[in-house]
Amino acid sequence: MTGRRSKRKWRLNLLDPQTLFAKIWDRHIVVALGGGADLVAIDRIFLHERTGAAALNSLKAAGRPVADPSRVFCVMDHIVDTRPGRGDQTLMPGGQAFITETRAAAIEAGITLFDVTDADQGIVHVVSPELGIVLPGCTLIAPDSHTCTQGAFGALAWGIGSSEAEHAMATGTLRLTRPKTMRVTFTGTLAAGVTPKDMILTLIARYGAGGGKGYAVEFTGDAVTALDMEGRMTLCNMATEFSAMTGMIAPDQKSYDWIIGRRYAPKAALYDQAVAEWKKLPTDEGAVFDSDIVIDASTIEPMVSWGTSPEHSTDISGVVPQGAPTRPLDYMDVREGQDLQDLTIDAAFIGSCTNGRLSDLRRAAAILEGRQVAEGVKALVVPGSMAVRRAAEAEGLDKIFTDAGFEWRMSGCSMCFYAGGESFPAGSRVISSTNRNFEGRQGPNIRTHIASPETVAASAIAGRIADPRDYQGDGK
């Protein structure tokens, strides 16, 4: 195993150098409750239509108003169909009620709503950074485990349940137990064709899906600093698949440049004041973490999952490992020692809050341009937001995808998060840029292999799991 891990069992007092996490947490403590718990102030709250109406209506029934509606946002993303021309009606039985009830409750509560047909509609973890809702140093919650995506901006962002959403909306606070801290350092430089998706899959494969349980993880190192903001979001997005409370990356000039001018970002002199504060957030030299992991980025190759957890992943040239548990082997219909590149696919999916951003679509399109999806493969791409979709169309990416044989869809979660609506034919083997591959994640009996958008594109062309490096550079 490449990489090393160490643990420290002591803690530092507030006069010692602090981590990024500690600085944000401590600045948001309303009152220390004892026993390791604190009442923490919440800056931003996001809802979606799967649970939004339930939380808002429960709050109303209790006679409690939303304390500060300007801090609460709601987006239609989890249940809405991705078919062009979609509206309130969904393939999910009863899905329309989720949408209409959430709309009515959001309007009554006076919170900001990004509705089904709004120009700003999209997946919450794509929309929030696009609009500058997430900012360095803020606390942000949503009833979705991939809220940690937004830690890429040096924010403390994590997923919650509906009852916690109610409490936060009514009081602006949450009672939380302080997690431990972990630093994951990626040293060196990524090889050509290797992506942030491969970085996080490598971490989870080497240290297990439970390796980050009880920790707030900060990603550091030269390979992390070199990533653009969208790559950083991909890395943080899957911290929850590592069982971490959240994933974070210290803000830097790339963060500040991304934020400037966005709708909800500070303007003019306030922006300059904000940047001055944000520059104080990075972890202090000498700050101690409870656990450390170091991975040499140059050892990472394109990754693909073979089983039903992200930890069931290996490099693209690898095989299904010996001694693998029986249940994922049976569900995925693979065998020990099987070459992953021998697995034929029925479908290919590019999208999700992990890999549905503009740079993801650009990289996949570069592989697909001038090529065709293999016969019999159902391929589709779901941009992470309607803004991403428009930007991709302005660059002609949609034409590259459709000319290659991909369907060009509207933004939403339903093809990644199966809730009874859109899916692939039962039993399909799908190569997917999503973040989860448990049984039924993308639909009944769907066998999902998670990988980077480049690997998905290459596999769609080959009709089997394929190495994207064979379709890049001299391989084209």
N, C-alpha and C positions, 0 to 999 in steps of 0.2 A: 504493500500500500504506500502510495506516494503521499507525503504530507505528514505533519506532526500535530499532536494535540497535547496541551498541558492544562492543568487545573490549579487554581489558587483558591484557598478556602478562607482567606481573610478579607476584610473590607476596609476601605479607607474612609476617613471622616471628611467633612465638607471642606476643610482647609487644604486637603490634598488635591493634586491634579484630577480633573474630572473627565469622564467620557462624554461624548455627544449625547448619549441617552440620559445620563445623570443630569446634565445641564438642563435639558428640556423638562424632564420629570420634576426636578426640584423647583424650577420656575413656575410650575403649574400646581404645586401643592397648595390646596386651600387650608387644610388642617391635617396634621398627622394623627391617625386614629389608633396607633399602637399595634403591636404584633406584626409589624411589617406592612401594614395597610395604610393607605393615604386616601384622602378625598382630593381628587385631581380635577382641575378645570379643563373643560372640553371646548376647543375653539370652533370646530366645524363638525357638523353631523350630516351624513348622507343617508337617504332612504331610497328604496327601489320598490317596484310594484308588487313583488312577491310578498313582502312583509310590511310595506309602508302603511297601507290602510289599517292593518291590525294595530300597529303601534299608535297611529294618530287617533283612531277611534277609541282605543282603550284609554288614552290620555283624556280625551273628551268626556268619556263616560265617568271618569274619576273627577271631573270638574277642574282639571288642571290645564291651563293654557300653555302653549309653547313659550318659554321664557323670553327667547330672542329669535323671532322668525328669520332675521337676516343672516343668522348663522346656520340655518338648516336648509338643505337642498334635497330634491327628490328627482330621480330620473327613471324613465321607463326603459328597462334594459333586460331584465331576466326572463320575462315570459313573452315579450313581443316577438312576432315572427320576423324572419329576416328576408322573406320573399319581397321582391320589388312590388311597390304599390300597397304594401301592408298598411293596416290601420288598427283599430281596436280589436277586431276579430282575430282569433288565433286558432291554430291547429290544436292547441292544448284545450281539452274540454274544460269549460269554465274559466278559461284564461281571460276572457273579455271582462269578467266581473272584477278580477284583480286590478285590471287597468282602470276601469271606470270608477271603482270605489276609491282607489288611491288618488286619482285625479280630483275627485270631489273633496276628499279629506285634506289634500294638500292645499287646494284653493281656499277652503274654509279656514285652515290654520294660518294662511298668509305666508307660507314658505315658498321658496323659489322652486318652480317645477320645470323640468325639461321633458316635454311631452313627446308622445310617439312621433308626431309629424314635425316637431321643432327642428330647426336647423342645427341646434346645439345638442340634439339627442345623441346618445352613444353609451358605451359601457362606462359605468361610474368612474373606474380607475383610469380611464382614458380622458373622459370629459373634465374631471377635476384639474389635472395638470394643464390641459389645453386652455382652460379659462383662468388659470392662476388662483384657483380656490385653495389648493394646497400651497403652503409657503414654508420655508425653512423655520424650524423652531416651533411650529404649531402642533397642537394635538388634533387629530382628525379620526373619526370613527364612522363605521357603516356596518350594517348587518350583512357582511360578506367577508369571508376569511381572507380574500386577496386584497383587502384594503391596505395591507403592508406594502403593496406596490409603491405607494406614495412616499414611503420612507426614503426613496431615491433622492428626494429634495432636502434631506436633513430634517424631515418632520417625524413626529411620533404618531404613526398611523396603524390602526389595528382593527380587526373585525370583532363585532359584538352580537348579542342576541336582541330580540325585539323588546324584552323588558328593560334591558340596559338602555336601548334607544329611547324608551319612554322616560326613564329617569334622567337621562342626559338632556332631553328636550325640555323637561319640566324644571330642572335645576341648574343646567349648565355644568354639571359635575358627574363623576362616577367614583365609586369606592373601588379601589384597586389594590392588589397586593404587588409590591415591587418585584419585578423579575430579576434574575441574575443577568449578567452581561457576558457576551461572547464576542470575540473578534475573529473574523475569518479573513485572512490575508491571502490574496492571490498575487504571488510574486511573478516577476518576469513578464513575458509578452505572449499573447495568444498567437498561434500559428494561423496562416491563411486558411479561411474556410471554417474557423472555429468561432463560436458565438457566445454571448452571455447565457443563452439557454443551455449550452453545453457546459458552461462553468457551474451553473447551479445544479444541473443533473449530476455532474461529477461529484460535487460536494455531498449530495444526498446519497448517491450510490456508494461512496466510500465510507460515510459516517452514519448512514441509516436515516430512515424517515422520522425517527424519534430523536435524532442527534441534537436538535436544538430545543427540545422541550424544557420549558421553564426559563428560557433565555430571551433577551432582546439582542439581536445579532447586528453588529456593525461590520459591513464589508469594507475592506481596505486593501491597499497595495497598488503597485504600479499598473497591474492589469485592470483594476477597477477604475483608477483615476483616468485611464486612457479611454474608457467607455464614454459614448455620448449619453445624453439624458435618457433617451429611449432604451438604450442598452442597460442602463442602470435600473430603469423601471422593471425590465425583464428579470434582472437578477433579484431585486427585492420582492417581486411578485411571488416567487416560489419559496420565500422564507417560511411561509405557512406549511408548505409540503415537507419542510425540515422540522416541523412542529414548533417553530419559534413563535413567540408572541408577535414579533415584528422583525423586519429587516430594515436597515438604515445605511445611508451613505452620507458622509459629511458634505455640506454644501461648499461649492467653490465657484470659480468664475463661470463655468458652464451652467451651473444652476441659476446664477444671477442673470445671465444672458437669456436663458430660457424664459424666465419670469417677466422680464421687463416688457411693459406695454400690454400685458394680458388683462382681460376685463376686470378681474377682481384683485389684481396686484396693486400694491401701493404706487402712487403716481408722483412724478416730479420730486419735490424736496422730500416727501415721505418715503419715496423709493430709496433715495440716498441714505436716509436715516435707517431704513430697514436693513440695507446692505451692511452698514456699519455694525449693526447688532448681529446680523447673520454671520459675520466674519468671526464673532466670538464663540460660535457654536462648535467648531471642530474639536475633537478630543485633544486634550492637553498632552503635551509630551510628558511621559512618565506615568500617565494614568494606567491603572491596573484593571484588567478584566478578570472575571471569574473563570473564564476558559479561553483558550487560544487554539486556533487551527490555522495551519499554514499549508497552502497548496501551490506548487510550481505550475503556473499557467501554461508553460511550454509543454507540459506533459499531457495536456487535455486534447482530446480528439472529438470530432462530431459524435454526439451521443444519441442513443435511441433506447426506449424502454422495451423490455420483452415480456413483463408481467403485469400485475395489477396495482403496482405502487411505483412512484417515481424512483424509489430505491432499487427497483428491479430494472436497472438500466446498465448499459455497457457501451463501449465505443462501437462505432458503426462496423468496424472490421472484426468484432468479437462474435462470440457464440453464447447461446443460452448456457448459464453456468451449471456445472455438476453440483448435485446436492440441492438444487432449487426446490422450494416447497411445491407440493403436489397440486394444491388448489389453483394457484395462478397458471401453472403449466396446463392444467386441464381446461381452464376457462379460455386461455389464449390459444389453445390448440398448438402448443409448441412442445419441443422435447429437449432434454439436456443435450448439450453439445451441438445443437442445430445452429447453422450459420444464419445470422439474421438477414443477410442479403439474399438468402434463398427464399424468403417469405414473400409471396405475392400479395398484393393489396387489392381491395375492392373500391376503396375511396381514399381521397386526400382532402384534408381540411386545413386552411390557413385562416387564422383569426384568433379571437379571445383577448382577454385583458393582458395576457402574457405576450402575445406576438401578433397583435392586430394593428400596429402603428404604421405610420407612413414608411419609415426606414425598413420595417419588416417586409412590407409589400414591394418596396424597391428591390430589395435583395432577392426575393423570390422571383420577381419579374425578370431580373437579369439572367436567371437560369432558364426561365421559360421562353424567353424571346426567341422566335424562330423555330420553336420545337412544339411537339404535340403530346398531349396527354395520351397514355397508352390506351388501347382499345379496351372497353369494359370497365374503366376506372371512372367513378363518379367524383368529380373534383369541384370544389367550391371555395370561394374566398369571401370572408365576412370582415370588412373594415371595422376597426375598433370604435369608430364614431362616424357620424355623418360628415364632420369636418374632414376627417381622414379620407373618407370616400370622395369628397369633392376635390381635395388636393391631389389624390391619386388620378382622378379623371382629368384634371388640368394637365397632368404630366403624361397622359396617355397610357397609364399603367393598366387601366381597365381593359383597354383594347388588347394589350399583350396577353392578359389573362384569358379573355374570351376567345381570342384567336387560337390560343393554346388548347382550349377546351374546358376552361374553368367557368363555373357560374359566378356571376358578379352580384353579390347580395347587399342587403341593407344592414345597418349596424345592430348588434344585439348579442345576447348570451345564449340563446336557445339552442344553437347547434353544438355548444360546448357543455351547457348545463341542461341535461334532459329533464323536463318536468312534465312530460306527457304529450308534448307537441312535436316540433320538428325533430327529425332524426334521419339516420341512414337505414337501409333495409336490414332487418334483423339478421344477426350473424356476420355482418360485414367486418372485414379487417381494415381498419382505418389508420393511416399515418396522419398524425395531427399535431398542430402547433399549440395545443392546449396545455393545461397544467396538471390535469388529473386523468388517471387511467384505471380507476377502480371499476369493478363490475357494474355495467349499465350506465356509466357516467355519460356517454353520448347516445344512449338508447338501449333497448332490450337486446342483450347478448352481443352488443357491439364490442369488438376487440380493438382497443385503442393503443397505438404505439405513439408515445409523445416524443417530439423531436423539434429541431429548429425549422423555421419556414424554408430555409434552403434545402434541408433534408426532405421536407414534404414535397417541395417542387421537383427535386431530382427523382424522388420515388414515384411521383405521379407520371413522369415521363417514362421511367423504366418499367412501371407496372409491378414493381417489387421494391422492398426497402433498398435504398441506394445511397452511396456516398456522394454528398454534394460536391466534393472536391473534384470528382470526375466530370463535372459539368461546369466548372469554373476555370477561368484563365485558359491555359493550353488545352484543357479538356473539352472546351466548347467547340 
